[in-house]
Amino acid sequence: MVMGFSIALIVFSALLMLLVLMHKGKGGGLSDMFGGGMQSSVGGSSVAERNLDRITVVIGLLWFACIMALGILLK
């Protein structure tokens, strides 16, 4: 059981990193330093951005649940 939650945590961590990096930069932060502030036509629609936000929140909650479950199981 612990092994399953550990593998899920690794998968959710990788997904969370990718989803956060896919978000459009708002400007003035680190995203500008790495070229995220440039205007491009690949930005997508507002519906796609809202869906990306929702997916990121769900994956973040699953990541948090895995951490809590591992903490309870290993205690």
Secondary structure by P-SEA (a helix, b strand, c coil): caaaaaaaaaaaaaaaaaaaaacccccccccccccccccccccccaaaaaaaaaaaaaaaaaaaaaaaaaaaaac
